[in-house]
């Protein structure tokens, strides 16, 4: 006899099982921030709860030296800063950035929720199983961006060729978003990644990226790349063909008035950077 069809809940649970814990955690933190009263929200992500589910594994937080309030504000600040930075680079006078590449896209919902991406070509690059799961979880939700899923393992696949096959043009300026990715790469992988990006990003392109600081204490056992200071990040970007500025997390928290749960830089460091070619 044919098996009974799975319920939607089971269907979604099976999809989430293919997604890394870090991606689920990011969505859960965004959902927590988005559930606050509007006057207290730093971000509003209406898709976060749907993506992370009702009962995600939060064991990572229990083993963290930081309280939940820190993690919720930390993720809200990162998300809001990148949202605003992306709006800024897409609207810069004299620059025509009609394509955005999100490397290690995970469960990011910007192509569905960020108005600045309406009609913009967005290429999400991540493991096939992650993007397939994301498609299942957001089934019935139409992105406002012109979205292309590029299924590739950044470490081993020729993702540049797959990007071109999906319609990316290296002759046009582009915006590159690397959120929560760089810290998981070895020095060799990072050099190779930026070499590939450099071969694809036309003059006038923009880069938005996050960098885990050396003073961040226990982050996760998977982190490989750590940064000593904002100037350290800026030197790396310059050596990779990009000129820009890195901000400390406390600088960002101060800008948005959310410093209460962010540790001093002597105890914890994280950097957010924008750069141009």
C-alpha positions as CSV (number, residue, x, y, z in Angstrom):
1,X,0.0,0.0,0.0
2,X,1.1,3.5,-0.7
3,X,2.5,5.5,2.3
4,X,0.3,8.2,3.6
5,X,1.5,11.7,2.5
6,X,3.7,13.5,5.0
7,X,2.1,16.4,6.9
8,X,3.4,19.9,6.2
9,X,5.1,19.9,9.6
10,X,7.0,16.7,8.9
11,X,7.9,17.9,5.4
12,X,9.4,21.1,6.9
13,X,11.2,19.2,9.7
14,X,12.8,17.0,7.1
15,X,13.9,20.0,5.1
16,X,15.4,21.7,8.2
17,X,17.4,18.5,8.9
18,X,19.5,19.3,5.8
19,X,20.4,22.8,7.1
20,X,23.5,23.5,9.2
21,X,22.7,24.3,12.9
22,X,24.4,27.7,12.5
23,X,21.8,28.7,9.8
24,X,18.9,27.6,11.9
25,X,20.3,29.5,14.9
26,X,20.7,32.7,12.8
27,X,17.0,32.5,11.8
28,X,15.9,31.8,15.4
29,X,17.7,34.8,16.6
30,X,16.2,37.0,13.9
31,X,12.8,35.6,14.8
32,X,13.3,36.5,18.5
33,X,14.1,40.1,17.5
34,X,11.2,40.3,15.1
35,X,8.7,39.1,17.7
36,X,9.4,42.1,19.9
37,X,7.0,45.1,20.0
38,X,7.5,47.3,16.9
39,X,9.0,50.1,18.8
40,X,11.7,47.7,20.2
41,X,12.5,46.0,16.9
42,X,15.9,46.6,15.2
43,X,14.8,44.4,12.3
44,X,11.6,42.8,11.1
45,X,12.0,39.5,9.4
46,X,8.5,37.9,8.8
47,X,10.1,34.8,7.3
48,X,12.5,33.9,10.1
49,X,10.1,31.9,12.3
50,X,8.9,29.9,9.3
51,X,12.5,29.1,8.4
52,X,13.7,28.0,11.8
53,X,10.6,26.2,13.1
54,X,9.1,26.2,16.5
55,X,11.6,24.1,18.5
56,X,15.1,24.4,17.0
57,X,18.2,22.9,18.7
58,X,19.6,25.6,21.0
59,X,22.3,23.6,22.6
60,X,24.9,25.9,21.1
61,X,23.6,28.7,23.2
62,X,23.6,26.8,26.4
63,X,27.3,26.1,26.0
64,X,28.0,29.7,25.1
65,X,29.6,32.1,27.7
66,X,27.1,34.8,26.5
67,X,23.4,35.1,27.5
68,X,20.5,34.9,25.1
69,X,20.0,38.7,25.2
70,X,23.6,39.2,23.8
71,X,23.0,36.8,20.9
72,X,19.6,38.3,20.0
73,X,21.0,41.8,19.9
74,X,24.2,40.7,18.2
75,X,22.3,39.1,15.3
76,X,19.9,42.0,15.1
77,X,22.8,44.5,14.8
78,X,24.5,42.4,12.2
79,X,21.4,42.0,10.1
80,X,20.4,45.7,10.4
81,X,23.8,46.9,9.5
82,X,24.1,44.7,6.5
83,X,20.5,45.7,5.4
84,X,21.4,49.3,5.6
85,X,24.8,48.9,3.9
86,X,23.2,47.0,1.1
87,X,20.5,49.7,0.6
88,X,23.4,52.2,0.6
89,X,25.5,50.5,-2.1
90,X,22.6,49.8,-4.3
91,X,21.5,53.4,-4.1
92,X,25.0,55.0,-4.5
93,X,24.9,57.8,-7.1
94,X,26.9,56.9,-10.2
95,X,27.0,53.2,-9.5
96,X,24.7,50.8,-11.2
97,X,24.6,47.6,-9.2
98,X,21.9,45.5,-10.8
99,X,23.2,42.2,-9.5
100,X,23.9,40.9,-6.0
101,X,25.8,37.7,-5.1
102,X,25.2,36.2,-1.6
103,X,27.9,33.6,-0.8
104,X,26.9,31.0,1.8
105,X,23.4,32.3,1.7
106,X,22.0,29.9,4.2
107,X,18.4,30.8,5.3
108,X,18.8,34.5,4.6
109,X,15.5,36.0,3.6
110,X,16.6,39.4,2.2
111,X,15.4,38.5,-1.4
112,X,11.9,38.1,0.1
113,X,11.8,41.0,2.5
114,X,14.3,43.8,1.6
115,X,12.6,46.4,-0.5
116,X,15.8,47.6,-2.0
117,X,16.2,44.3,-3.8
118,X,12.9,44.5,-5.6
119,X,13.6,43.5,-9.2
120,X,17.3,43.2,-8.6
121,X,19.1,40.0,-9.8
122,X,20.1,38.1,-6.7
123,X,22.3,35.0,-6.9
124,X,22.3,32.9,-3.7
125,X,25.2,30.4,-3.6
126,X,25.2,27.5,-1.1
127,X,25.1,23.8,-0.7
128,X,22.4,22.1,-2.9
129,X,20.7,20.6,0.2
130,X,20.5,24.0,1.9
131,X,19.0,25.8,-1.0
132,X,16.6,23.0,-1.7
133,X,15.5,23.0,2.0
134,X,15.0,26.8,1.8
135,X,12.8,26.4,-1.2
136,X,10.6,23.9,0.6
137,X,10.3,26.0,3.7
138,X,9.4,29.2,1.7
139,X,7.1,27.4,-0.7
140,X,4.3,29.7,-1.7
141,X,6.3,32.8,-0.8
142,X,7.4,34.8,-3.8
143,X,10.7,36.7,-3.6
144,X,10.6,40.4,-4.5
145,X,14.1,40.1,-6.0
146,X,14.8,38.2,-9.3
147,X,16.3,35.2,-7.5
148,X,18.6,32.6,-8.8
149,X,19.7,29.6,-6.7
150,X,23.2,28.6,-7.4
151,X,23.8,25.2,-5.9
152,X,27.5,24.7,-5.2
153,X,30.1,23.8,-2.5
154,X,32.3,26.9,-2.4
155,X,35.3,24.9,-1.3
156,X,35.3,22.3,-4.2
157,X,32.9,23.3,-7.0
158,X,33.5,25.7,-9.9
159,X,30.9,28.0,-8.5
160,X,32.0,30.9,-10.7
161,X,31.0,28.9,-13.8
162,X,27.7,28.0,-12.2
163,X,27.2,31.7,-11.4
164,X,27.7,32.6,-15.0
165,X,25.3,29.8,-16.1
166,X,22.7,31.3,-13.8
167,X,23.0,34.7,-15.6
168,X,25.6,36.6,-13.7
169,X,27.7,39.0,-15.8
170,X,31.3,39.8,-14.9
171,X,31.1,42.8,-17.1
172,X,28.6,44.6,-14.8
173,X,29.3,46.0,-11.4
174,X,27.9,43.8,-8.6
175,X,27.4,43.7,-4.8
176,X,28.9,40.8,-2.9
177,X,27.5,39.8,0.5
178,X,29.5,37.5,2.8
179,X,27.6,37.2,6.1
180,X,28.9,34.8,8.7
181,X,31.0,33.0,6.1
182,X,34.6,34.2,6.4
183,X,35.2,32.8,9.9
184,X,34.7,29.3,8.7
185,X,37.4,29.3,6.1
186,X,41.1,28.5,6.4
187,X,43.6,31.0,5.2
188,X,44.1,29.1,2.0
189,X,40.4,28.8,1.3
190,X,39.9,32.5,2.0
191,X,42.7,33.5,-0.4
192,X,41.2,31.3,-3.1
193,X,37.7,32.7,-2.4
194,X,38.8,36.3,-2.8
195,X,40.9,35.5,-5.9
196,X,37.7,34.1,-7.5
197,X,35.6,37.1,-6.4
198,X,38.3,39.4,-7.8
199,X,38.0,37.7,-11.2
200,X,34.2,38.2,-11.2
201,X,33.7,41.7,-9.7
202,X,33.8,44.5,-12.3
203,X,35.1,47.9,-11.4
204,X,32.6,49.8,-9.2
205,X,31.5,46.6,-7.4
206,X,30.9,46.5,-3.7
207,X,31.7,44.0,-0.9
208,X,29.9,43.6,2.4
209,X,31.4,41.1,4.8
210,X,31.6,40.1,8.5
211,X,34.8,39.1,10.3
212,X,35.1,37.2,13.6
213,X,37.5,38.9,16.1
214,X,40.4,37.1,17.9
215,X,39.0,38.4,21.2
216,X,35.6,36.8,20.7
217,X,36.3,33.9,23.1
218,X,34.6,30.6,22.3
219,X,32.6,31.2,19.2
220,X,32.2,27.7,17.6
221,X,34.6,24.9,17.0
222,X,34.2,25.4,13.3
223,X,35.8,28.9,13.2
224,X,39.1,29.0,11.4
225,X,39.7,32.6,10.5
226,X,40.1,35.3,13.2
227,X,40.9,39.0,13.0
228,X,42.9,41.2,15.5
229,X,41.5,44.6,14.7
230,X,39.6,46.7,12.2
231,X,42.9,47.8,10.5
232,X,43.8,44.1,10.2
233,X,40.6,43.5,8.3
234,X,41.2,46.6,6.1
235,X,44.7,45.5,5.2
236,X,43.4,42.1,4.1
237,X,40.8,43.7,2.0
238,X,43.3,46.1,0.4
239,X,45.7,43.2,-0.3
240,X,42.8,41.4,-2.0
241,X,42.0,44.4,-4.3
242,X,39.3,46.1,-2.2
243,X,39.4,49.5,-0.5
244,X,37.0,50.1,2.4
245,X,36.4,50.5,6.1
246,X,35.8,48.0,8.9
247,X,33.8,48.9,12.0
248,X,33.9,47.3,15.4
249,X,30.7,45.8,16.8
250,X,30.7,48.4,19.6
251,X,30.8,51.2,17.0
252,X,27.8,49.6,15.2
253,X,26.0,49.0,18.5
254,X,26.5,52.7,19.5
255,X,25.2,53.8,16.1
256,X,22.0,51.9,16.6
257,X,21.6,52.6,20.4
258,X,22.0,48.9,21.3
259,X,25.1,48.7,23.5
260,X,23.5,47.2,26.7
261,X,24.2,43.6,25.9
262,X,27.3,44.0,23.8
263,X,30.6,43.2,25.7
264,X,33.5,45.7,25.7
265,X,36.0,45.3,22.9
266,X,38.6,44.0,25.4
267,X,36.3,40.9,26.0
268,X,34.7,40.3,22.6
269,X,35.4,41.5,19.0
270,X,33.6,41.2,15.7
271,X,34.0,43.4,12.6
272,X,31.7,44.5,9.8
273,X,33.2,45.9,6.6
274,X,32.2,47.6,3.4
275,X,34.6,47.9,0.4
276,X,34.8,48.9,-3.2
277,X,36.8,48.0,-6.3
